[in-house]
Amino acid sequence: MGSSAKKKKEKKKDFQKPKLRVGKAAPKAANTTSTSFTAKKLLVNQQINANAPSLRDQFLHHVSLLSSRTDSQRKESLAYLASSLQSDYRGKPLPLSLKALLDKVLPLLLDSSSGVRSETTKTLQALPKQDIGDYAEQTLPYIRAGMTHLSQEIRRNTLDVLSYLTETCAKELVSAPGGWTKTIHCFATNLGFKDFADNEGWSMHKTGFREDVRSVARTLQVAEQFLAAGLVKDFAHDKENRYSEASAFPLWDFAHHKLPVKSNPYGYLNLFGRPTDDESRQLEDRDERVLEFQDHYYARFAKSLSKAKHEGGDIGRSAGQLLKVIDSACKAE
Amino acid sequence: MPKRKLAALEKVDADLTNLQYKVKRDPASYRSEFLDQWLQYQNQREIFLANPTSTHDSSATSFKDLLEFIAHVSDCYKSETKDFPQHLIEILNAHHDSLEPELREKIVGSLVLLRKRDIIDSNTLLHCLFPILSSTSSKTLRALLLQKILSDLRNSNSKSTNHKLNRNVQTLLHNLVLADRTSPKALWAVKVTREMWKRQIWTDAKAVEIMKECALADNEKVVAGGVRFFLGGDREREEQEEDSESDEEIDMQRLRHQVGINKKSKKADRGLKKAAATVKRKEKKKGQPHPLNFSALHLLHNPQGFAEELFQKHLQAAKSRLNLEHKLQVLQLVSRLIGLHKLIIVPFYSYFLKFLKPKQPSVTTFLACLAQGTHSQVPPDELEKPIQTIANEFVSEAAAGEVAASGLNAIREICVRQPLAMNETLLHDLIMYRKSKDKGVMMASRGLLGLYRQMNPEMLKSRDRGRDGVLGLKTGELKQQRYGEEATGEIEGLDLLEKWKEEERRRRRIEKGLDPDISGQEDSEEDEEAAWNAWNVEEEDSDDSGGWINVESDDEINISDSDDDEASKPQSKKVKFDLPTTDDKENAFAKATSEVPSTTASTTTSKSKLATTRILTPADLAKLHELRTTTSISSQLPGSHAKHHQTAAAAARQTHSQRHIDDELTAETITGLAHLSAGKLTKEEKAALLAEHKKDRSEHKSKAERKKQRKVEQGKSTTNKEKARKKNFMMTLGKAKKKGKRSLVEHQKVLKMHSDRGKRGGKRGNY
């Protein structure tokens, strides 16, 4: 009201329909964004390489991608590495040291994505079997962390890896520093075998296993594998050794004067590492391991296992086998 | 039912927060779950220690989360986690520089949490954090650590002062400062101590001792920090206190009303309870006695040694590396120490000589320091040279107005503190400047004149002495004090009290119909008894908030509290015991005052008597306080003639006590009214002023109008010109008419006067 003619006209303009004419371009809307641009030249940051990256470069690239933020990227890289290890690098030296590779791969055992974890297992299985034992000390903390993880899936996954490692390099596994005591401790906790010494109060805690039947049975199986490896086999005096000693007849203890065949032969002296506590001792001898087991774990294992044997089924069967293993080892002494 | 879609969080059932919640509710049942996690923590720790720098964010539960979990529940399983704090401390000590920032923060946070849960004590925490604070290179970590350290110190002192901890930390800081005098690490000691001082948690001599050592360090930053503490720490503390006091007031009534009206909820209820608690706490705080806050400068041990060392180390030494700003700060501190504690450092005054030039940067601060470092115990010979230098360099016709004004002000400030430093000829010369056309110089010179009128009129020429000065000289009250002479101490306002008592007595006797001039023994006895009784009643009435502090060990008051009648008797007896000796003299004195108009001699003797012969009752003291305040207020009222009643000495005391001796003398005081003598503004300055005022130009106004508005806002009066312009037209008519009717002779006279004025250089004339 009272506004000028100019204002009225302006207001009217908003409501006028745009006139469309045949053969002419449609009038542009008021809010169109101009996408045209002018440039003297275009720069492409990534040039197409005439000669494709070498296998080695690709391998290293995928190794670096293992710490990527996206799950799928990690998974794909792991898959590439696994296939590459099996095909390209089978029996050949790796482009980087195994230790460096393990540094990258092992943390993925505890990854939140299940796909990544399964690929990790595959990659570990693809690694050269004869060499992986040298890095048992490096591997074991991750295995143990996986075994005691809050997530059941991760625990299950890690058991698979442990079972594989027990098959391939049992000797190194059980004689690594802390490899025997700490791992057994993990099994005990995992299975809920309580130490009767630190029984607190009169209240009874729930007996039996916390998990479902299948995973307990699996745990018992892997425990049996591991304990059998540590308690039963005597690696120090296996047949080969005795044979070679006999062949060099006039010389006794010939092996002790040879160059050591295993890596880090004086590791048990622990010259450069952190001071170790009682738990992370290196038990290289079978007798030592048996003694250790008898002193600290035999009682609770035996008691809990005999109870579990009565449950029958998968659990009972596995428990029975495990009990047989430890009984045979410890009773024989 | 369709299969439920899994949310991202549920992908892995690794929910530590959930477990934490469960554990907290029922620690005993979740013990085995906790033990699993403890084992997991140990394993993760092993992994971590093998490679502390690597970060794997992708893992389902990171080391970080585990740390947090264990820290939160460790108070439920103390025996299992007894190594945990040690682990954290080890990790932090060994890897604090290479750790991932988030993890580092978490470790520090966990340690503080453990401290809050009382699993470790403050000592352990602070001994862990402090070395890292002073050694780490990460800025964020330092900020975090400092904050945590300060908050821990504050928390552990919140309920009651934790003397043991304070002592330990203070020793730690003290050692830090002393360990390496040149290292900047001592800066942390400065920061912590300063903050604690500000919050009034540390108010003891040990904290001051730390700062003293800092001020004597070799590192410039540390020195500056220490010196700044002494110069500004107390003011900071006061400001902090005011801030905390002026928090928003809670209106309980309103809150209660609101709760009554609004929807009732647990939250609102809780809020109300919280508010009530705060109000209660505040009330309680109000009732508490005011804490004794000694200034840092007063808490120093051996101020003489400290001042001397500061002076020698930072000022006198040729290789002192402090820049001018820091040097000035040190100088300010030294001069304040000298002035406050009346120290004698003889080379201090001659040190100034080379700086007393108008071209010297921030010379006003130097002048202020010189004046501040003067006190009545300084040998006048030492001051003569600096004063002479100031007079020669600053105060001359050739010098600019500001320069002369600040020189005069400086001389005045020195002479306030040590009047003997001035000699007569110089004083006469300086006083001549009171006729100067420059307003700043004139005011400064007048200040000097006024000072000597009060302090020692004898030094002035007789026509300059003024009325008070002459009177004072005649009565002998204004006598120059000799060097080293100290005035005898007395209770301020005691004469007023005596006068009031006498009046009261007379009034009562007139009421009784007795002769007011004769005093009886029973009279004053009654008086005394009444006074003590009045006190007892008062004591009964007063509660904690009433200003008196309830001192528990004072059993005398308690007795009088319990049974009034019995208790008052022995006390009145005690007074009686005193009375016979005093009464006669007093009566004699009362007669003397009524007969002879008061002579100064008799008043001085009576003053000492009242305080020495009689125990002042609390009521007396209260009255004394009241009288003191009323006189000080009435003397400051513009219309009152109280000033004329006061003696000149009292007036002098008042002018000097306007500024407390604890207050520092700043360069502003020395500059004084120099802005009055500033010349015209340059073009740039004008532009700057214009720009400054541009922003408050919301509506269009003429320049004159804006100026007028500004003047009104600043509370300034209008000029004569403006007044004339506003004058009613009818009122101006008469003068205009008269002007037209002037005779030629009259007109000639006016013109002559005008030309004369022009020659003289204005109304005031050129001097």
Chai-1 contact restraints between the chains, C-beta under 6 A:
chainA,res_idxA,chainB,res_idxB,connection_type,confidence,min_distance_angstrom,max_distance_angstrom,comment,restraint_id
A,P107,B,H56,contact,1.0,0.0,6.0,A-B,restraint_1
A,L110,B,S59,contact,1.0,0.0,6.0,A-B,restraint_2
A,D111,B,S58,contact,1.0,0.0,6.0,A-B,restraint_3
A,D111,B,S59,contact,1.0,0.0,6.0,A-B,restraint_4
A,S112,B,V12,contact,1.0,0.0,6.0,A-B,restraint_5
A,S112,B,A60,contact,1.0,0.0,6.0,A-B,restraint_6
A,P141,B,N43,contact,1.0,0.0,6.0,A-B,restraint_7
A,P141,B,E46,contact,1.0,0.0,6.0,A-B,restraint_8
A,P141,B,I47,contact,1.0,0.0,6.0,A-B,restraint_9
A,R144,B,N43,contact,1.0,0.0,6.0,A-B,restraint_10
A,A145,B,N43,contact,1.0,0.0,6.0,A-B,restraint_11
A,A145,B,Q44,contact,1.0,0.0,6.0,A-B,restraint_12
A,T148,B,D36,contact,1.0,0.0,6.0,A-B,restraint_13
A,T148,B,L39,contact,1.0,0.0,6.0,A-B,restraint_14
A,T148,B,Q40,contact,1.0,0.0,6.0,A-B,restraint_15
A,L150,B,A14,contact,1.0,0.0,6.0,A-B,restraint_16
A,S151,B,V12,contact,1.0,0.0,6.0,A-B,restraint_17
A,S151,B,D13,contact,1.0,0.0,6.0,A-B,restraint_18
A,S151,B,A14,contact,1.0,0.0,6.0,A-B,restraint_19
A,S151,B,A60,contact,1.0,0.0,6.0,A-B,restraint_20
A,T189,B,D36,contact,1.0,0.0,6.0,A-B,restraint_21
A,T189,B,L39,contact,1.0,0.0,6.0,A-B,restraint_22
